[in-house]
Amino acid sequence: MSEHSPTAPSGVLRLPAEGPAIRDESAAMDVIGDALGRDAAWVLVPAERFPDEFFTLSTRIAGGIVQKFATYRVGLAVLGDISRHTLASGALRDFVRESNRGGQLWFLADRAEFEARLAARSGALR
């Protein structure tokens, strides 16, 4: 189940920490469908909603899920502490750094960081 928070920026769908894991592209499509149905340009997903395999790039799970979000032009922000994963993988650290430079996928600490980044990005686009 998802939550469209009235206090969240317009066009943002925030998933609660509790709920089914986003394990594959099919689960990602369910979330994307929900986002599109609510006219959300971004989905905020707590990191714990992804299985550990998502953070192991060689499984290609992250790539498949991220590609679905990109195809449907819905931004994905993974919120929470993923340091145990990035400490274990230089490739993941690089992926996170590059993703955070773009405008489609962000790995951020929390909703406040997301809102600040989105506001800064909106200001830069004006």
C-alpha positions as CSV (number, residue, x, y, z in Angstrom):
1,M,0.0,0.0,0.0
2,S,1.2,3.5,-0.7
3,E,0.6,6.8,0.8
4,H,0.1,10.1,-1.1
5,S,1.1,12.5,1.6
6,P,-0.7,15.9,1.7
7,T,2.4,17.4,3.2
8,A,4.7,16.0,0.5
9,P,5.7,18.1,-2.4
10,S,3.2,18.0,-5.3
11,G,3.6,14.9,-7.4
12,V,5.3,12.8,-4.9
13,L,4.2,9.3,-3.8
14,R,5.7,8.2,-0.5
15,L,5.7,4.5,0.3
16,P,5.6,3.5,4.0
17,A,8.4,1.4,5.5
18,E,6.0,-1.5,6.0
19,G,4.8,-3.3,3.0
20,P,5.9,-5.8,0.4
21,A,9.4,-5.8,-0.8
22,I,10.1,-4.4,-4.3
23,R,11.9,-7.5,-5.4
24,D,11.6,-7.4,-9.2
25,E,10.3,-5.5,-12.2
26,S,6.8,-6.7,-11.7
27,A,6.6,-5.2,-8.2
28,A,8.2,-2.0,-9.6
29,M,5.4,-1.8,-12.2
30,D,2.8,-2.0,-9.4
31,V,4.4,1.0,-7.7
32,I,4.8,2.8,-11.0
33,G,1.1,2.2,-11.8
34,D,0.1,3.6,-8.5
35,A,2.4,6.7,-9.0
36,L,1.0,7.3,-12.5
37,G,-2.6,6.9,-11.2
38,R,-1.9,9.7,-8.7
39,D,0.1,11.9,-11.1
40,A,3.2,11.5,-9.1
41,A,6.5,12.4,-10.8
42,W,8.5,10.9,-7.9
43,V,8.2,7.8,-5.7
44,L,10.0,7.8,-2.3
45,V,10.8,4.3,-1.2
46,P,12.4,3.4,2.2
47,A,15.6,1.4,1.5
48,E,14.3,-1.5,3.7
49,R,11.6,-2.1,1.0
50,F,14.3,-3.4,-1.3
51,P,15.9,-6.9,-0.7
52,D,19.6,-7.1,-0.1
53,E,20.0,-8.4,-3.7
54,F,18.9,-5.0,-5.0
55,F,22.1,-3.5,-3.6
56,T,24.2,-6.2,-5.2
57,L,24.6,-4.9,-8.7
58,S,25.7,-8.2,-10.3
59,T,22.2,-9.5,-9.7
60,R,20.9,-6.9,-12.1
61,I,17.8,-6.4,-10.0
62,A,18.5,-2.7,-9.4
63,G,19.1,-2.2,-13.1
64,G,15.8,-3.8,-14.1
65,I,13.8,-1.8,-11.5
66,V,15.5,1.5,-12.3
67,Q,15.0,0.9,-16.0
68,K,11.2,0.5,-15.4
69,F,11.1,3.8,-13.5
70,A,13.1,5.6,-16.3
71,T,10.9,4.1,-19.0
72,Y,7.8,5.6,-17.4
73,R,9.6,8.8,-16.5
74,V,8.9,8.4,-12.8
75,G,11.7,9.4,-10.5
76,L,12.8,7.0,-7.8
77,A,14.3,8.1,-4.5
78,V,15.6,5.4,-2.2
79,L,15.6,6.8,1.4
80,G,17.6,5.5,4.3
81,D,21.0,4.3,5.4
82,I,22.5,2.0,2.8
83,S,26.0,2.4,4.1
84,R,26.4,-1.4,4.9
85,H,25.9,-2.0,1.2
86,T,28.1,0.8,-0.1
87,L,30.9,-0.1,2.3
88,A,30.9,-3.6,0.9
89,S,30.9,-2.6,-2.8
90,G,32.9,0.0,-4.7
91,A,30.7,-0.6,-7.7
92,L,27.6,0.3,-5.7
93,R,29.3,3.4,-4.2
94,D,30.0,4.5,-7.8
95,F,26.5,3.7,-8.9
96,V,25.0,5.8,-6.0
97,R,27.3,8.7,-6.7
98,E,26.5,8.8,-10.4
99,S,22.8,8.3,-9.7
100,N,22.7,11.2,-7.3
101,R,24.2,13.5,-10.0
102,G,21.3,12.8,-12.3
103,G,17.6,13.5,-12.1
104,Q,16.0,10.1,-12.2
105,L,17.4,8.0,-9.3
106,W,18.5,9.4,-6.0
107,F,19.8,7.6,-2.8
108,L,19.2,10.0,0.1
109,A,19.1,9.9,3.8
110,D,15.5,11.0,4.4
111,R,12.5,12.9,3.1
112,A,14.0,16.3,4.2
113,E,17.0,15.7,2.0
114,F,14.7,14.7,-0.9
115,E,12.7,17.9,-0.5
116,A,15.8,20.1,-0.3
117,R,17.3,18.4,-3.5
118,L,14.0,18.7,-5.3
119,A,13.6,22.4,-4.3
120,A,17.2,23.1,-5.4
121,R,16.6,21.3,-8.7
122,S,13.4,23.2,-9.3
123,G,15.1,26.5,-8.6
124,A,17.9,25.7,-11.1
125,L,15.4,24.9,-13.8
126,R,13.8,28.4,-13.6
